[in-house]
Amino acid sequence: MIHVYGVVEELRELPPVTGVDGAPLERRELNGLELVVSDVAVEAVSQEAVLRHAQVVEGLMSRSEAVLPAQFGRPFGDERELAAAISTKANELERGLDRVRGCVELGLRVAAPSESPAAQSGTEYMQARLAEEQALAKLDEPLARLSRASTRGAYLVPAESVEAFQEEVRRLQAENPELTIVCTGPWPPYSFGAEEA
Amino acid sequence: MSSQSLQQQVTLLELVDRVLNKGVVISGDITLSVADVDLVYVGLRLLLSSVSTLEEQNEPVLAGRALP
């Protein structure tokens, strides 16, 4: 099967690693779009495969003008199937590349001090998630101003604004000492590839 | 929990979440092979597929049924 890592723009070179199943990374050009793929016997969700996928996507981001990370777990049976899917999605993927070019993703997680991830019941988990949603909404405005786009807990930030964004997170943390604010990333733009439904 | 190990734990969780749940789904608008005919369903929740294709991909067989 064909495992896809992402769609890339002006990829200078492939990262110096093998793919999730140990097969070499390969480039494909379809409908004017460039993809990076590798052969897999079966698409197994193992920690090793997930980390390797992430490593490849990071490597693609640092070697290209834009990358749309592909979701793990959607392999293609053969080249024809891949080509057909790309031809259906080509315009959407082009728009995706436009959207993410020059940007990284920064993640935001918020926890109240009493939250203990290990020992939660289902209800406690849901309540904690609701509290997090409310905290994220409160923190959103100044961060959204520095972003090209945002979705729940994730911000698409132009590379040149990353430092200002992180500074803003520090400021918000200082203003909200009762919360624990964690800013993760920079990530490749996993959350901004798909268009809003 | 130290703030550094919290950061590391959150980062790993975030990484796995991104790789498995986020990312663009290129095959989202399913193109399926039924015999030698490709059928494209865009935005519909009803899939038709050859049983063997789905079984190979370890997907539950959905032929002729609407998805929940």
Boltz contact constraints between the chains, C-beta under 6 A:
constraints:
  - contact:
      token1: [A, 50]
      token2: [B, 16]
      max_distance: 6.0
  - contact:
      token1: [A, 50]
      token2: [B, 19]
      max_distance: 6.0
  - contact:
      token1: [A, 53]
      token2: [B, 19]
      max_distance: 6.0
  - contact:
      token1: [A, 54]
      token2: [B, 15]
      max_distance: 6.0
  - contact:
      token1: [A, 54]
      token2: [B, 19]
      max_distance: 6.0
  - contact:
      token1: [A, 68]
      token2: [B, 24]
      max_distance: 6.0
  - contact:
      token1: [A, 69]
      token2: [B, 23]
      max_distance: 6.0
  - contact:
      token1: [A, 70]
      token2: [B, 23]
      max_distance: 6.0
  - contact:
      token1: [A, 70]
      token2: [B, 24]
      max_distance: 6.0
  - contact:
      token1: [A, 70]
      token2: [B, 26]
      max_distance: 6.0
  - contact:
      token1: [A, 71]
      token2: [B, 23]
      max_distance: 6.0
  - contact:
      token1: [A, 71]
      token2: [B, 25]
      max_distance: 6.0
  - contact:
      token1: [A, 72]
      token2: [B, 19]
      max_distance: 6.0
  - contact:
      token1: [A, 72]
      token2: [B, 20]
      max_distance: 6.0
  - contact:
      token1: [A, 74]
      token2: [B, 25]
      max_distance: 6.0
  - contact:
      token1: [A, 74]
      token2: [B, 27]
      max_distance: 6.0
  - contact:
      token1: [A, 84]
      token2: [B, 31]
      max_distance: 6.0
  - contact:
      token1: [A, 84]
      token2: [B, 38]
      max_distance: 6.0
  - contact:
      token1: [A, 85]
      token2: [B, 26]
      max_distance: 6.0
  - contact:
      token1: [A, 85]
      token2: [B, 27]
      max_distance: 6.0
  - contact:
      token1: [A, 85]
      token2: [B, 31]
      max_distance: 6.0
  - contact:
      token1: [A, 88]
      token2: [B, 29]
      max_distance: 6.0
  - contact:
      token1: [A, 89]
      token2: [B, 26]
      max_distance: 6.0
  - contact:
      token1: [A, 107]
      token2: [B, 14]
      max_distance: 6.0
  - contact:
      token1: [A, 109]
      token2: [B, 10]
      max_distance: 6.0
  - contact:
      token1: [A, 182]
      token2: [B, 7]
      max_distance: 6.0
  - contact:
      token1: [A, 182]
      token2: [B, 10]
      max_distance: 6.0
  - contact:
      token1: [A, 184]
      token2: [B, 11]
      max_distance: 6.0
  - contact:
      token1: [A, 184]
      token2: [B, 14]
      max_distance: 6.0
  - contact:
      token1: [A, 190]
      token2: [B, 18]
      max_distance: 6.0
  - contact:
      token1: [A, 190]
      token2: [B, 22]
      max_distance: 6.0
  - contact:
      token1: [A, 190]
      token2: [B, 23]
      max_distance: 6.0
  - contact:
      token1: [A, 191]
      token2: [B, 22]
      max_distance: 6.0
  - contact:
      token1: [A, 193]
      token2: [B, 24]
      max_distance: 6.0
  - contact:
      token1: [A, 194]
      token2: [B, 24]
      max_distance: 6.0
